[in-house]
Amino acid sequence: MNYSIKLNLLKFKNSCVVTVKGATSTKRGVFIPIEDNNIFISADDNLKAKGAYIDSTAWENQSPGKYGDTHSIRQSLAKEIRERMTEDELKSVPYIGNMKPYEVQNASSSVNAPTAQVDENLDDLPF
């Protein structure tokens, strides 16, 4: 079965919508602090960031939600991080989204999504 997944990125701790001005245009984006949200950054051999990962766990709800969502999604944390947290901190780990069954209309067609380029130099934005 396929699922449609909806994540609320503003549920992450200290996240916000930001506007960044580049050389030729201004873009809006979402800022999610790496350290505040236990984001794992992978790097290539030159230590340039390749990916940013957030572990999550999904579980089936007892009954579908108002919009047909059948599963809830919450960020999952490593055991050593959870063990250092207080009970209140554990309870405050946000629900970041939900899932619902998705019917594939034509499984034979596929789209290649563009690969995002991460650049550490904010003075050299691509816009």
Secondary structure, 3 states (H helix, E strand, C coil): CEEEEEECHHHCCCCEEEEEECCCCEEEEEECCCHHHCCEEEECCCCCEEEEECCEEEEECCCCCCCCCCEEEEECCCHHHHHHCCHHHHHCCCEEEEEEEECCCCCCCCCCCCCCCCCCCHHHCCC
